[in-house]
Amino acid sequence: MPLSESDDLLSKILGGMLPSYVLNKVLEENPGLDKYDLANIFLGECELLDSKILPIVWNWKSVRSMRGVSDEVFDEMVLAHMRLAGYRL
């Protein structure tokens, strides 16, 4: 998914896609993007989330990382934060 399509990250996750899948696709298709940029894009799109989501993205073992939390743990953490923020998942 090109960066220009990042405006539908939230709708894809709310539609049932896992955050790790959606965000890995963005990283795969945008080689110049790192997890710090991705975290800021995600935070900007998800207006109900606060900055506590940033270190979760930064510490995730994405397609660009050799270490970090697994996709499963990452998905659980992101979805839990989204629920606490008021998103219906």
N, C-alpha and C positions, 0 to 999 in steps of 0.2 A: 504494500500500500504506500504510494508516494506520500511524501510529507504534506502535500496539498490536500490529501484526503484525511489528515489527522483529525479533522473536525468531527469525524464520526467514530472516533475511538470509544467514546462514552456510549453511544447508541449500540455499538457492537457488543460491548460488555453487558449493557443492560438487556440486550437481546439474547444473552446466554453464552456468548463466546468467553473463553477463559482469558483473564488479563495477560497471562504469560504468552498465549498464542497471539493475541492482538498486538502486544507491544514487541514481541520478537519479530513479527512481520514488518513492523515499521523499521526496526533496526536492520533487518536483512535488505530491505529495499531502499534504504538511505544510508549508504556506507559512511558518509561524513558525520553522521549523528552518533553521539555517545549517550550513555545512560543518564548523564547529568542533564543534557538537553532534553532527552525523552521525559525525564521526571518533571521538568518544568513545563513541557508541553502538556503532559497528562494533568498536572495540577491546574494549569490554566483552563483546561477544558472541563474539568470536574469542579465546578464552582462551589459545591458543598464540602469538598475535602479541604483540609488544612495542610500545613507544611509537614505534618507528621508522616505523610505518605512519601516524602522525598527520600529519607534514608532507606525505606523499604525497597524502593526502586534501585537506589544506588547499590544496595547489598544483595541484589538478586543475581543469580548465576544465569544470565541471559545468553543468547547466541554469541555474544561478544566477550564473555567472561570465562575465566578458567575456574573461578571459585565464587562461592556465595550460596545463598539459600536456593533450594531446589524450586522448580516450577510449581510443584504441589504446595509447598509452604508459602511461596510468594502469592499464589492465587488465593489461598486461605486468608492471608494477612490483608491483601488488597480488598477482597470482598468483605471481610469483617470491618475494615475501616469505612468502606462505602456504605455498608448497612448502618453503622453508627452515625454516619453523616446524614442519613436520611434517604439514601437511594433504595429503591425497591428492586431487589434482585431475585 
